[in-house]
């Protein structure tokens, strides 16, 4: 968290929700852009070479996982379940609850 | 890019730039049906192009995977091609596509074997499930649902990288055969001789959804393999991703284009309900918590570990787990999604809420993965879920990362707590159709429509079904289109039709302001929900038609898009408005209610009166809408007609 008192403020419309249907690990992603095979064209090439693509139209994602499927570097992208889609399960033995 | 910067469009802009392509067979839509159509046409030696909005290696409703292969007579099954049609015919009161279903039944096993030849996996070659009740030991095929009749295969359809999934196999074969692939191109209009509605189709136009380039395709034969409409009655602009079963690119462009060209449609008045599959708040579909779909047969328990009873099609309680995977006494076989008791799959008892209310069961319910036999748990969790379209990367992968272990963990069940179990009918969650029940093109035995040179397969056909039907009909239509090409006259494109289409396509880009695509979809969905929704009447539907026309004739003239991507979405919603009108026309044409069509008119309340046991047919002639009728089973004797049209076809199971 940064100090906010002198933070530059820009004017933006609201972001669509969910805003991050997929999450890139910039330490693993090398910006090869194979994930641009996205069925909906949600992802766009980053102008910065080697950087992960931009999530241009997050509201159009249908969570097919094609981006992950096409990615040659395991762990570089993962599907990020929106909060209302985080399912719950319990351990049969202990009854302990878990959440996606 | 940092906050506050505006990014320049990342692709070169080529608005107005026109490119011309000439081929023998033009396939619109590069999904399962489209790729198969392209492959079988190319194998006949003709020049083929496929046009798709996505990257063909993974595009379309079947791009993300496929876990079972439906309705497939084969050497392990006692069922014939005629018999496997029965459950759908009876469940739908005859409102199904016997013609395309029969083609699929005759050729789907051949198509499956061809997938294997292309390198895809269709057998348990590693003997992972040796001895399981769902395995045929000789062939190593695995079957789902009905282990006695063995006519639904479990398959390995997903994958592009390490595993060679079905779509990847098709893509590689298209490349090998020299099929020209036009990716990220949205088809916008069918071109006809003289630009006339109903005249022979001689190609199509398309626009690149990244660059805005315009492409004119000239072709002897054009094959429609686009998907079915969505977002007709409901549109949620955000949060809509999970509960859908098709990408939003599947929007009905093909329906709208073929309608404008004068093609004939059936079943457009039909709709269906899927309450978890259309709603942003809906539970992520098929996340394996209710013992249905891919997880069929799963044991559901209550908070105290008490098992919820399963019943057969006639409502009799099943005593053993193995009975969930076989027909009950009196049933010939069971069919996925069959609603007729004679064919209905075993299911969780539909009166479960009563048992909860009288205290017999304690909420909540869980799916008891750990309590399932090992091979059932493994086949569903390890094989079917990761292969089912879009489930690998949003179910098995994230669940595993979060520590989910099916041998120890029980997912909380949502469906059984919030609705009548297995009850998918709810008034306000209407959709165009899912598997096997939606409107589309009518064809002859060559899968050619009433418009010469215009063919159709897969989801483009009325009452289409999923992967195996798309693949088999695609493979069939490619053959037929190639045969047509050999006898067809030279196609001549009318330049004024191209110029008119170009003007229409680019209009939203030329404007400086106006209505954007989402508002159009929200607007048309509202009209449909209110005027052609749960309860229909002549006057209400005519008001709806008037309102849709107003949107089309006035508001669409203010449609506004700022880049090629949003232009494509805008063209999509203009097509949605067209499809909405098609639905209202068909609905006005049926002056009776029908439980099979989920169609209720308050001014004609009688359900399914015998005089209305007919298909309502719609088409346009010189811009006028014509509504007609076709008898059920208009396709005639199935076996005789199929054989007469396919004398030269050599299949693996040709009778």
Interface residues (C-beta under 8 A of the other chain):
Chain A: X8 X10 X12 X16 X17 X18 X21 X36 X37 X38 X39 X40 X41 X44 X45 X46 X47 X48 X54 X56 X57 X59 X60 X61 X62 X63 X64 X65 X66 X68 X69 X70 X72 X78 X79 X81 X82 X84 X85 X87 X88 X89 X90 X91 X92 X93 X98 X99 X100
Chain B: X1 X3 X4 X7 X8 X10 X54 X55 X57 X58 X59 X60 X63 X64 X158 X159 X160 X161 X184 X209 X210 X237 X238 X239 X240 X241 X242 X244 X246 X247 X248 X249 X280 X281 X283 X284 X287 X289 X366 X368 X370 X371 X389 X390 X392 X393 X394 X397 X398 X399 X401 X402 X403 X404 X408 X409 X410 X411 X412 X414 X565
